[in-house]
Amino acid sequence: MASGLSNNGLVFRQLFDRESCTYTYLLGDAESKEAVLIDPVFGLAQRDRSVVDELGLNLKFVMNTHVHADHVTGTGILKQTLGKSVLSVISAASGANADVKLNHSDNISFGKFSLEVRGTPGHTNGCVCYVFHEGRMVFTGDTLLIRGCGRTDFQEGSAETLYNSVKTQLFELPEDYLVYPAHDYKGMTCSSVGEEKKYNPRLTKDLDTFKSIMDNLGLPYPKMLDKAVPANKVCGLYNLPPEMEEVLSGSKNNN
């Protein structure tokens, strides 16, 4: 668990799910205690809740960068166990249910801090990135990974759209902004805009070369796709397999 407490009162934690290689991010205002959680995983909702409780934070928003295909979101279970004061957040373009549906250039506030929403379709139609200007960070979901990017061969994917999203919405940010993706499979915790502009083996290429790369990745069909996408359309609480129902039941009993 990577962490940080900056001089300006930001509480920051980077959490990891070994099974799906998903990063979950907790950001809080140490003064007001308001916090947001980005891209939680269903099976680790109790861990996330424990971290929030231990740090004395009040979770205001549970946010997703897009409708994930490789894991079920923890949004719904966190809302059920923490109460109505916690609001679910996702982009309006995702077509998913949520208390708050975001559009490009919206802002999400927690305490004295805020996140700017940037629409970055391409991996899915509903992908967004959250830019935290005060902390000089950007949470890129699957749009921009460390030395890579999200696949574009299913779930409304478009290589050209993703390429343009990265170039216009992310690579135009200051180069020292730290890049925090939704996933990493090689043990890299973060990058920077400048690094990715220089070293990303896909997105340093011209558009035609990028499209050729994306068309020939040869990746297997995501094993969780058929379960994860329908569940994530409703905050992760739809047609759950028995083992996940047990997690939810246990969480309710422990509340």
N, C-alpha and C positions, 0 to 999 in steps of 0.2 A: 504494500500500500504506500504509494508516494504521497507526500503531504507537504503543506506549506502554510505558514502564517506570515503574511507580509506586514510591513510597517503600517500599511493603510487599513489594517483590520480585516483583510480577506482570509477566510478559512478555505483551504483547498485540499481535497483528497482525490487521488486517482486510484480506483479499485479495479480488480481484474477477475474475470471468470475464466478458469483454465479450460473448461469444456468447449466454449464457443470462441475463446480468445477475444472476448469483448471487454472493453474498458467502460466503466461507469464513473462519472465525475460528480463530485459534491462540491458546490461552491456556497459559501455562507458569509454573511456580514457579522463579524464578531460583536458588533455593538448592538444591532437590532435583533440578532439571532435568526433573522430570516434566511432561508436557504433554498437552493434548487438542486435537483438531482437529474442528471442527463444520462439517458440510455441504461436504465436498470434492467437486470436479468431476473426472471421469475424465481429461479431456485436460490437466488442469493438475496432475496428481499429482506429476510430477517437480519442478515449481515448488515445491509445498508441501513435498516432501521436502528440497529444497535449503534452504529457509528454516529448517526444523527443524534440519538439519545445521549450517548457518551460525551459528545461535544456540546451538549446543551442547546442544540439548534432546533428551530421550528421549520419543518419542511413546508414551503409555500407552493412550489410547483414540482411536478414530476414530468420530465420532458423527454421526448424522443426526437432524434434527428431524422427518422424516416420509419416506415413500416419494415421491420427487420424480417429477413427470410431464414436466418440461421439460429434464432433463439426466440423464446417467448418473453415478451417484456414483463418486467415486474411492476409496471404502472398500476394495474388494477388491484393487485394484492396489497400494495402500499397504501392505496387510497382506502381500501376496505379496512385495513388494520389501523391506520392513523386518523381516519375520520374525514368529514366533509370539508374541513379547512384546507385540505390538500387538493390541488387542482391538477388534472392531467392536461398535457400540452402536446400538440403535434401540428404539422402544417395543414392548412385547409386543403391543399392540393393532394394530400395523401388519401383522402376519402375515408379516413379512419374516424372513429368516435373519440371525442375528447371534450373536456370542459372549455378549453381555450384552443381555438383553431387559428393558426398564425398565417400571416402573409408576409411577403418580402418587405423589408424595412420596418417591420414592427419591432417593439422593444419589450423585453420582459424584465421587470425590476424586482430586486430583493434587497431590502435595506437601502443603503446608499449606492448600490451597484446596479448595473443593468447589462443585459445581453442584447446585442443587435441581431435581428434575424435576417439572414441572406438566403434567398431561394437559390438552390443549386441543383436543379434536376439533371438527370442523366443516368445515374444508377437506378433511381426510381423517379417518377414524376413528382413525388412529394418530398424529396430530400431538401433539407435546409441545414445551414451551418449557423452556429451561434458565435458571434464575435464579442469578446470581452475586452473592450478597449482599455479599461482601467488597468487590467492585468496583462495587456498585450498578449492575449491568447486567442485562439480560434478553435472551436470544437467542430470538427469537420465531418463527423459521421463516417459514411462509406464513400463520400464524394472524393476526398483526398486522404489516402493512407500514406504511411511512411514508406517512401520509395515505391509507391504504387497508387492504385485507385480501385474503387468498387467495380465489379463486373457489370457489363451492360447487355448481357445476352438473355435476360428474362425480366419479368416484372416491370414492363414499360421502359426498359433500358434503351439508351441511345448513346453511342460513343461520341457522336458529334455534339450532342447536347451537353454531355458531361465535360468534354474538352472545353467548350465555350464557358461553362459554368466556372470551372477552375480558373481559366485565364482571366475572366472578367470580374469574378467575385472574390477569389482567394489570392491569386497572384498579384493583384493590385494592392493588397494590404502591405504595410511596411514589412520589410524583410526580417526584422527581428521578432515579429509576432511568432509565438510558439504554436506549433500545430499539434493538437491532441485529437487523434482519430478515434473512431468507434472500435476498431480492431487493430491488432498486430499479431503476426504469426512468427516473428523472429526475435522477440524479446526487446524490441525497441519501444520505449515509453513515450517519447515525443520527438518532434522534429522542429523545423522552423520554416517559415515561408521562403526565406532565402535559400535554405538547403534544398527544398523541394524544387525550386525554380532552377537550381543548378544540377542536382543529382538525380531527380526522379527519372527513371529509365523510360517511362512512358510519356510523361507530360512535358519533357524537354524536346520532344519530336514535333514535326509539323503535323497538321491535322490528318492528312492522308496516311502517314506512317502510323499515327496513333490508332486510327480506325482499323488498319491492317493488323496491328498488334492485338487489339481488343477482339477482332473477329477470329483470331487464331489462338486464343488462350487454351482451348481444349479442357475447360474445367468440368468436373463432374456435376451432375444435378444436385443442388443442395438437399441434404438428407432431411432437413427440418422444414423445407419449404411448404409442403402441403398442410402441415400442422401450424407452423408459426405464423404465416401470413393471415389466415382467417382469424386466429386468436388475437393477433396484434391489431387487427381492424377494430377490435372492441376491448382495447386495453389489456389484452392477454388473458381474458376470462371467458373463453368460448371453446366448448368441445375439448376440454383438457384431458390428456391421458391420465389414467388412474394415479400414477406416481405424483403428478402435479396437483391433483385433487387432494392428495394426502398432505402435501406441503401447505396448501391453502387451509385445510382443516386444522392442521397443527398450529398455523399462525393465528387463526381465530381463537383457538383454545388458550394460546399464550398471551392474548391481548389483555 
